[in-house]
C-alpha cells in the first residue's frame, strides 16, 4: 500500500447522552465563538506543532466539545500558542483562547 | 509658645498611623528583595545614578514634568497640589524656625503654626513676608484643588476624555484631600478675623468673616474650624497608605530603585510592590488604551489592573485582556512598567511546570543552507510567503550565504507562550532554538518578525550572535552599498509594530529603508505613540470583532495621511492592518525586493 500520509478513521459510536458535557458547556459559555467552528481544519493544516508531531487541534477540541476529555489535556499541552491557527481561521475563532481555556478546565492548575 | 490644644489630636493620630504603616511596608518590601537586587543596590548606591534619582524626584514627584507633556493644565493641577503642598510644609517649617529659633517644636506646631502664633506680635517686615508667602502658596494649592473638582465634572478641560472610576477607599481619601485646603483657609481666616494675623488671602477672608459675624460667634467658630482642618488631615493620613495616595511617598523609593537598576521580572518579586503602590490612579493610561477607545472594554486598563492586583482582587480575565502594546506605559507619569507586572501576573495564573510537554522538540531540525548569517522567519512570516520570498530575493541580491532556520517549518520562538505567562514552557522552545543556532555556528541572526526579535534579544542567551531585525539588516545592506534600490514616485506611510518600536526601540531603521524607496508620510500618532494593529499575540481574550474594530481605527489613521500604501515591518501587523484598510499593505522587505536595481 502506498502511504499517502493519512488514513481512514475507524467507525466509532458516541453516545452524547452518557458523556459528561458540563466542561464542554462551560467552555462554550466562556468562548461562544467556538460554536461557529465548521471543522474545516485550517488550524491543523497550519499548526507549527502539528508539523512536528501528531498534535491535531481540530481533533482535540472536537473531542472536548463532545465530552471526550481523555488525553485532551496532555495533547493540548503540546500547543506552542504561536497563533497561526487564529489568523487562518475562516470563522475568526479565538483559537489561542480555546487552547488556554481547555487546558484550564481540564488540567488541575 | 504653648502647643497644647486638643484639636491637633486627629492630625497626630493620622501622622502616627501613616508613619507606622509606611515604615512597615517599606522595610518588609526591601527586606524581601532577592539577593541579586540587594547586591545591585549596594553596587549603585554611591554612583551618579543616585544623583540622577534625586533630580528625577524633584522633576517628577514635585514638578510632574511628564504630566505637563500630556496636558499643561493637568500638569499644573498635579504640580500645584504636590509642589505647592511641599512648599507649604517647607516654608511653614522655616517660618517656625524664624520665630522660635532651633528649639524643638512638635510636628503639630509647624502645621498649625498660624493658630499657635496668634498671640505673637506680627509687625516686623519679615513676618509679613512669611505670612503673605504662606497665603500665596495656599492660593496656589487651592487653585489645584479647584481644577481637581473641575476635572471630576468635566475632565476634557484638562485633556482627559476619561478619568478613573475609583473604589470607595479612594473616594474617602480624595474627599479628605479636597477638604484639607479649604478647611485650612477657613481655619486660618477665622483666626485672622479675631487676631488680625492674616496675609492678603486669609486676612481678606478673615475681614469678610468679621463683617458677617459677631466676635462671640467667631471665637466659638474658631476651635470648630481648626478641629475640622485637623480631622481632614487625620482622615487623609490614615487613608493614605491604603489608598491611591500611597504613591506620594512610594514614587520616591521607586525612582531610586529604578535608577539603581532594579526591574520587574517575568516572575513576581518584592520590587513589584513599589511599582504597584506608586500608581496614583491618575487615569492617564486610560485614554491611550485602544481596548477602551475602540473596543469599549473599560475594566482592564493599567490603572485598574494595578489596583486589582494591589488589593488582591485580580482576575485572570483582567490580566489576560491586554494587547501589551505599551502605549499606557509611554504616557505613565510615574513610569510604572505595566507590561512586566502584567506578565508576571499571568505567570501566577497560567504557568504550569513544563514536565515533558515539549519532548517532541528533541532532534527537530528542518534548517537548510550553510551560511554564517542565519534567517529565522518565525511562525507569522511562514504564514506570509511574500515576505519570505522578498527576503530570498534580498539575500540573493546581496550575495549573502544564508542558513535558513525554519523555511520548511520550525519551532516557535517561545514569546507567545511567555506572553501568556507560561514562562517555564517557553524556556523549552528557547533552549531548542538556541542549540540549533549554536550547532550551525551562525554569527548573525536576522528575523523579519519583531515578536521573535524581542525574545531573541531579551531572553535568549546568544553571546556571539548578533541579532538583527530585517529592517536593521536591510538598512545596513543599503548603507554599505550591497543593495541598490530604484526610488519610486509612491508615497507610503509606515506603521510602527508595537514589539519593534516600543518593544525594541527600533524606529529609525525601517523609516530609512522606506525613504530609500518612496516618500514617507507619518500618521498623527506615530513612533512611541503609534497605534497597535489589534491582533497582538499578547491578548488571548478579545474576540475577532474587537480585533477588527481596532484594526479599522488604525486603518483610518493611516489612510488620513493620504498615502498610496502602508508599509510595516511585522508579518502579524501586516495581516491585521490589511483587514482595517483598503490601501495595499506591504512589508518592508517587499518594497525593497520589488524595487531592486537589477545589476548589469
Interface residues (C-beta under 8 A of the other chain):
Chain A: X33 X46 X48 X49 X51 X52 X53 X77 X78 X80 X81 X82 X83 X84 X87 X88 X92 X93 X94 X96 X97 X100 X103 X104 X107 X109
Chain B: X320 X350 X352 X357 X358 X360 X361 X364 X379 X380 X382 X383 X409 X410 X411 X412 X414 X416 X417 X420 X422 X429 X535 X537 X540 X541 X542 X543 X544 X545 X572 X575
